[in-house]
Amino acid sequence: MKLLIVGATGGTGRALVAQALEQEHVVTAFARNPAKVRTTHKNLRVAQGDILNAGSVEAAIEGQDAVLSALGIRVPTAAIIILVVVCQVFASAMALSRPGKWMVRLGVPVLALLILSRRKTTLSDGTRNIVQAMERLGVKRFVCESSLGIGESHGQLGFLFNYLLIPLLLRGIFADKEVQERISRTASSTG
């Protein structure tokens, strides 16, 4: 079977590529940066493109039997940790008032988290491009990785995730994943 794997450079995408090749499928790994696809195999081809570019998505889907999507968003945790450490050092080193120190120690990192968690539509827009291209090209099989905490598992991740991490850090990503899942469900019910 000819498979297009979108999100082929992430952890799940790399695992999908490896498993598909082990099962002797002909695999196309879709990546913005083809150099990040480090696997080589006689049945592997790499297609450079961006899921937000409908033309590159359609070109990659043409001739495929199925599309597997392992799209994800990387949260810049290293940048957040560095910002927190810098704020702590700055607040300790500077002659700030007590409220000023707390503002730097907590306010700046919280503001950064709120900015980073704002809603983006990369996953849903990319999935929409995939589904539309599949419909135009007559490709019927679509497997889309979602996330725990979305759809039927909404609200079932426990206190830490439900009331702290998702609302504070992952709100935008989870909102986009909800839309992505609706698009995927709609595609599977019409295909």
Buried (B, 14 or more C-beta within 10 A) or exposed (E): EBBBBBBBBBEBBBEBBBEBBEEEBBBBBBBEEBEBBEEEEEBBBBBBBBBBEBEBBBBBBEEBEBBBBBBBBEBEEEEBEEBBEEBBEBBEEEEBEEEEBEBBBEEBBEEBBEEBBEEBBBBBBBBBBBBBBBEEBEBEBBBBBBBEBBBEEEEEBEEEBBEEBBEEBBBBBBBBBBBBBBBBEEBBEEE
